[in-house]
Amino acid sequence: MATVQTAGNTQTQNVTVESDHPNRVMRFSEVMTITGLSRGSIYKQIAAGTFPKNISLGGRATGFLAREVDDWLRARIAARDLT
């Protein structure tokens, strides 16, 4: 479940990362919603090599492969559960 704020309104919605399509592309805003990270935090982690790289969709549009973001989330959960 994720909380999304738009134009002063707060909505809670269920967000599922997994998809039937193995190469589903998530836009940046969806990745921020699912991970809870800001745009700057995501870019810092990409530069550090600790977050999946985004892919160009043409023009100024970029996205992330849902399976890579899902793998990243699962690794974070696994690391948490080890402690």
C-alpha positions in Angstrom: 0.0 0.0 0.0 1.3 3.5 -0.8 0.2 7.0 0.0 0.1 9.4 -2.9 -0.2 13.2 -2.6 -1.6 15.2 -5.6 -2.5 18.9 -5.5 -3.0 18.8 -1.7 -5.1 15.7 -1.7 -3.8 12.5 -0.1 -4.9 9.1 -1.4 -4.0 5.7 -0.2 -3.8 3.0 -2.9 -2.6 -0.5 -3.3 0.5 -0.7 -5.5 1.7 -4.0 -6.9 5.1 -4.0 -8.5 4.9 -7.4 -10.2 3.3 -7.7 -13.6 2.6 -10.5 -16.0 4.9 -8.9 -18.6 8.5 -9.6 -17.8 9.7 -6.2 -19.1 7.1 -3.9 -17.8 8.4 -0.4 -17.5 7.6 1.8 -14.5 7.7 5.6 -14.8 9.7 7.6 -12.3 6.7 8.7 -10.3 5.6 5.1 -9.8 9.1 4.1 -8.6 9.1 7.0 -6.1 5.7 6.0 -4.8 6.6 2.3 -4.4 10.0 2.9 -2.9 9.2 6.0 -0.8 12.4 7.6 -2.1 12.7 11.1 -3.6 13.9 11.7 -7.1 17.3 12.9 -5.8 17.7 9.9 -3.6 17.1 7.6 -6.5 19.6 9.4 -8.7 22.2 9.3 -5.9 21.7 5.5 -5.5 21.9 5.0 -9.2 25.2 6.9 -9.3 26.5 4.8 -6.3 25.4 1.6 -8.1 23.0 0.6 -5.4 19.7 1.1 -7.4 18.7 -0.2 -10.9 19.6 2.2 -13.7 16.8 3.9 -15.5 16.2 3.4 -19.3 15.5 6.0 -21.9 12.1 5.8 -23.4 12.7 8.6 -25.9 12.9 12.3 -25.6 13.1 13.2 -21.9 11.1 10.2 -20.8 12.7 7.5 -18.7 11.5 4.5 -16.8 12.7 1.5 -14.8 12.2 -2.2 -15.4 9.6 -3.4 -12.8 11.4 -6.7 -12.2 14.7 -4.8 -11.3 12.9 -2.5 -8.9 11.1 -5.5 -7.4 14.5 -7.3 -7.0 15.9 -4.3 -5.3 13.0 -4.1 -2.9 13.2 -7.8 -2.1 17.0 -7.5 -1.4 16.3 -4.6 1.0 13.7 -6.7 2.8 16.0 -9.7 3.0 18.8 -7.5 4.4 16.4 -6.1 7.0 15.3 -9.6 8.0 18.9 -10.7 8.6 19.3 -8.3 11.5 
